[in-house]
Amino acid sequence: MIDTVVTVTVSLLLIAAVVVPYWLRVRRKENQARNRFEKLKISGLNAATSMHPHIDALACIGCGGCVEACPEGDVLGVINGKATLVHGAKCIGHGLCAEACPVGAISLVMAPPGRSANLPVISKDFETNIPNLFIAGELGGIGLIKNAIIQGRHAVETVAKRRGPRDGILDLLIVGAGPAGLSAGLTAMEQGLRYAILEQGDIGGTILQYPRRKLVLTSPVELPVWGRLKFTEITKEKLLGVWGEVVRETGLLVQTQEKMLELQRFNDLFRIVSSKDEYVARHVILALGRRGTPRKLGVPGEALPKVMYRLLDAESYQNLNLLIVGGGDSAVEAAIALAIQKTNRVTLSYRQREFGRVKARNLEHLSEQVRKKRIHLALGTVVQEIRSDLVLLSTADGQRQLPNDYVFVSVGGETPFDQLKNLGIDFHRQGIEDQASAA
């Protein structure tokens, strides 16, 4: 009898030694996910803006495999025993969470219509309803670098099968020099096509505006002509260096600082008017970003890689001097999200003396962060110059220098959707309900 009691006691102690630490670890992670979710709700970063996981709560078993699989680190969390979208704005549709789910409880969907889920209708070859007009990359709905590279290459391989006579007309005009546009251009070189690439900014396209410090590829990918991109994680600055090296060493022709102003179709050809020239092409690939053209400050130093036009990943900015420029909700929300990190020194610069178009909830949260001295308001100020380690502000009392690591410009902009709809490109809005039923 004593032996039995001892055996049971020892067994219970051994079980407790394993189960209790596991239970405590699970509880700790769940509390961290819940706290992060509540913090992100304040700035609206909990909601997705593009491709993201939709979790079937009835099917989810709360194993956490999706959380571990996510290369972004904190998009998902387990709360109340179920996988939950915690940092939706950070998700760019890797899809590894869906692959890792053992019960198939996750499907990838686009954000609801109110969260910028406009999508062009394209074929499996990335062709729109307008013959020979293609869309590749972020504008098609997925901002993943690897997918953009693959889409750009695939679209041009389709174009190469339709090449026309050598009559001086361009086989292909590519608009945008981000991952999709560069991949398309390299494939055009490889296929011997007559091509041109127009980029309204600099090489890198929307990556120059990318709001993350860290970019994720998920897995290596083959870049036409150049070779294999082996990294799976890289900073924006290093990736821009890679693109520059690719362009130099391959001889790829990219016409930077040249914006497409007009695109017309006539006699099965396209007429493209840019800010510098006019072109005629048989095929066009639009490799544009979904965010379109942000309104810029037009000051010296704005082309520095540290200047952003949107914030998604506030938690990757720690112990930094940060300047947010703007007076709308997006600027205020970015300032709040960065200030919540506590170690940052955040300044919000706005040219007016008071905020006139900000939601009451955002003003309340902003006031709280100002009271805690986590945000300094620089009202009635204008950015004069951005340097590598500081920003010059013009104030009523003269020029002021701010130590600075990153600048976030949030003063509005021009999205590409109206222009594309005017071309006759069909769009559809697909929310969670539509895609969940189609999955």
Rosetta blueprint (number, residue, H / E / L):
1 M L
2 I H
3 D H
4 T H
5 V H
6 V H
7 T H
8 V H
9 T H
10 V H
11 S H
12 L H
13 L H
14 L H
15 I H
16 A H
17 A H
18 V H
19 V H
20 V H
21 P H
22 Y H
23 W H
24 L H
25 R H
26 V H
27 R H
28 R H
29 K H
30 E H
31 N H
32 Q H
33 A H
34 R H
35 N H
36 R H
37 F H
38 E H
39 K H
40 L H
41 K H
42 I H
43 S H
44 G L
45 L L
46 N L
47 A L
48 A L
49 T L
50 S L
51 M L
52 H E
53 P E
54 H E
55 I E
56 D L
57 A L
58 L L
59 A L
60 C L
61 I L
62 G L
63 C L
64 G L
65 G H
66 C H
67 V H
68 E H
69 A H
70 C L
71 P L
72 E L
73 G L
74 D L
75 V L
76 L E
77 G E
78 V E
79 I E
80 N L
81 G L
82 K E
83 A E
84 T E
85 L E
86 V L
87 H L
88 G H
89 A H
90 K H
91 C L
92 I L
93 G L
94 H L
95 G L
96 L H
97 C H
98 A H
99 E H
100 A H
101 C L
102 P L
103 V L
104 G L
105 A L
106 I E
107 S E
108 L E
109 V E
110 M L
111 A L
112 P L
113 P H
114 G H
115 R H
116 S L
117 A L
118 N E
119 L E
120 P E
121 V L
122 I L
123 S L
124 K L
125 D L
126 F L
127 E E
128 T L
129 N L
130 I L
131 P L
132 N L
133 L E
134 F E
135 I E
136 A L
137 G L
138 E H
139 L H
140 G H
141 G L
142 I L
143 G L
144 L L
145 I H
146 K H
147 N H
148 A H
149 I H
150 I H
151 Q H
152 G H
153 R H
154 H H
155 A H
156 V H
157 E H
158 T H
159 V H
160 A H
161 K L
162 R L
163 R L
164 G L
165 P L
166 R L
167 D L
168 G L
169 I L
170 L E
171 D E
172 L E
173 L E
174 I E
175 V E
176 G L
177 A L
178 G L
179 P H
180 A H
181 G H
182 L H
183 S H
184 A H
185 G H
186 L H
187 T H
188 A H
189 M H
190 E H
191 Q H
192 G L
193 L L
194 R L
195 Y E
196 A E
197 I E
198 L E
199 E L
200 Q L
201 G L
202 D L
203 I L
204 G L
205 G H
206 T H
207 I H
208 L H
209 Q H
210 Y L
211 P L
212 R L
213 R L
214 K E
215 L E
216 V E
217 L L
218 T L
219 S L
220 P L
221 V E
222 E E
223 L E
224 P L
225 V L
226 W L
227 G E
228 R E
229 L E
230 K L
231 F L
232 T L
233 E E
234 I E
235 T E
236 K H
237 E H
238 K H
239 L H
240 L H
241 G H
242 V H
243 W H
244 G H
245 E H
246 V H
247 V H
248 R H
249 E H
250 T H
251 G L
252 L L
253 L L
254 V L
255 Q E
256 T L
257 Q L
258 E L
259 K L
260 M E
261 L E
262 E E
263 L E
264 Q E
265 R E
266 F E
267 N L
268 D L
269 L E
270 F E
271 R E
272 I E
273 V E
274 S E
275 S L
276 K L
277 D L
278 E E
279 Y E
280 V E
281 A E
282 R E
283 H E
284 V E
285 I E
286 L E
287 A L
288 L L
289 G L
290 R L
291 R L
292 G L
293 T E
294 P E
295 R L
296 K L
297 L L
298 G L
299 V L
300 P L
301 G L
302 E L
303 A L
304 L L
305 P L
306 K L
307 V E
308 M E
309 Y L
310 R L
311 L L
312 L L
313 D L
314 A H
315 E H
316 S H
317 Y L
318 Q L
319 N L
320 L L
321 N E
322 L E
323 L E
324 I E
325 V E
326 G L
327 G L
328 G L
329 D H
330 S H
331 A H
332 V H
333 E H
334 A H
335 A H
336 I H
337 A H
338 L H
339 A H
340 I L
341 Q L
342 K L
343 T L
344 N L
345 R E
346 V E
347 T E
348 L E
349 S E
350 Y E
351 R L
352 Q L
353 R L
354 E L
355 F L
356 G L
357 R L
358 V L
359 K L
360 A H
361 R H
362 N H
363 L H
364 E H
365 H H
366 L H
367 S H
368 E H
369 Q H
370 V H
371 R H
372 K L
373 K L
374 R L
375 I E
376 H E
377 L E
378 A E
379 L E
380 G L
381 T L
382 V E
383 V E
384 Q E
385 E E
386 I E
387 R L
388 S L
389 D L
390 L E
391 V E
392 L E
393 L E
394 S E
395 T E
396 A L
397 D L
398 G E
399 Q E
400 R E
401 Q E
402 L E
403 P E
404 N L
405 D L
406 Y E
407 V E
408 F E
409 V E
410 S L
411 V L
412 G L
413 G E
414 E E
415 T L
416 P L
417 F H
418 D H
419 Q H
420 L H
421 K H
422 N H
423 L H
424 G L
425 I L
426 D L
427 F E
428 H E
429 R E
430 Q L
431 G L
432 I H
433 E H
434 D H
435 Q H
436 A H
437 S H
438 A H
439 A L
